[in-house]
Amino acid sequence: MLQLHNTMSRRKEPFEPADGQTVRIYTCGPTVYDVPHIGNYRAFVFEDLLCRFLRYKGWAVHQVMNLTDVDDKTIRGAQEHGVSLEEYTRPYIEAFFADLRLLRVAPAWKYPRATEHIPEMLQIVQALVDKGYAYVVEGNVYFSLQRYPHYGRLSGVHLGDSSARQAAFGRLEEDEYDKEDVRDFALWKATKPGEPSWDSPWGPGRPGWHIECSAMSMKYLGETLDIHTGGVDNLFPHHENEIAQSEAYTGHPFSRFWMHGEHLLVNGEKMSKSLGNYYTLSDLMSQGWDPVVVRHQYLTTHYRKQHNFTLEGLAQSKQAVAKLHDFADRVAEAPGWEADDALLREQVAQAQERFESAMDDDLNAPGAMGHVYELASTVNVALAERQVSRTTLDTVAAFLERADTVLGIVAHEKQALDEDIERLIQERLEARRGKDFARADAIRDGLARQGILLEDSPDGTRWRRAT
């Protein structure tokens, strides 16, 4: 059975959807004030891995990923550029979706925008005021943490623990002096000059960040989610505040499972433009890196462990992906031979079982990929010795295709060769037939310098690109 680590309980728990059929997942999406960096995308790839494996298990997946298009950063950016929120955020939304496609992140079920769900937010805020969980001061509406006794279950930050309280809240700026307690958070903010605003019972204003996620998740997925995901940076205070306002509003648990992806470091340090270690996906692509290689690099570390991103590690992923693609090509192109390969077929079945077992263990993608590469090594030996039937190769191909519905790194198109290279390969073949081996070797070595490697066998010559 699938076991997922639940941040709320701090342990692995058996998982299946509440209704036995459809998994309802809410994912904290991007704040669209800039192009996301590779640390952001690590979280989105982890969440994609989760959704892919849930589908692999046979369940439908309704994943909702919000787009935060109204907050302090988007408003400030729009003001600085003298454009509307929609005009300012549009190119960043388009860039985000383009990057998701490049990283092979399967589309979510819905991508709601905060600006399109103001009525739903107002409904929740009004109910929280009516129930006494929130209070109004000069057009601002705040959630009172003192009136919600269950605060801190997810993060372990409890209001009664003075040391934890100081560590968690000590960095908050006390710029909103009208609050009853500096730790209270805004559900609705009174508008300031030049800001976009919406009408509300408390005057013109805009939503606080936390209420956006509660409103959009409950509209599309109901009052209790199966899984809520995000990066560890969302855990406190964002997810803790989501729980407080949602459960105060409904009286029901907000999510059965909470899953958080760990941070990405670059060369062992936090990513920072000032340190020169800040990368977007476009930055890496401009250096010649294929997005599928970046995806592979993310999957080499378990999602709950910090990932140290380096260009050396990316180079290793490039080699690993190239070998996997070459293996998939060999499996597809080999004619197969008459062979007693019952043992090999059994090894394919074992590889699939081990792959699934690794993924069932809290999405152990590094372990799952390891079983794919182990099978590739075994089958490559059989291919070299011509001891594998076409039937068994079809079984291997089916396993690769099924595993790739989870990993998203195997599928590829074999890039065609230039006409000049095709001509040289043909010329070499004719030289070998004419026993002009010196000329054949010279052509082979010249192609190798161009990154085209030739492999001769009794069944002919095949080519592959150097890794």
Buried (B, 14 or more C-beta within 10 A) or exposed (E): EBBBBBBBEEEEBEBBBEEEEBBBBBBBBBBBBBBBBBBBBBBBBBBBBBBBBBBBBEBEBBBBBBBBBBBEBBBEBBBEEEEEBEEBBBEBBEBBBEBBEBBBBBEBBBBBBBBEBBEBBBBBBBBBBEEEBBBBBEBBBBBBBEBBEEBBBBBEBBBEEEEBBEEBBEEEEEEBEEBEEEBBBBBBBBBEEEBBBBEBEBBEBBBBBBBBBBBBBBBBBBBBBBBBBBBBBBBBBBBBBBBBBBBBBBEEEBBBBBBBBBBBBBBEEEBEEEEEBBBBBEEBBEEEBBBBBBBBBBBBBBBBEBBBBBEEBBBBBBEBBBBBBBBBBBBEEBEBBEBEBEEBBEBBEEBBEBBBEBBBBBBBBBBBBBBBBBBBEBBBEBBEEBBBBEEBBEBBEEBBEBBBBBBBBBBBEBEEBEEEBEEBBEEBBEBBEEEBEEBBEEBBEEBEEEEBBBEEEEEEBBBBBEB
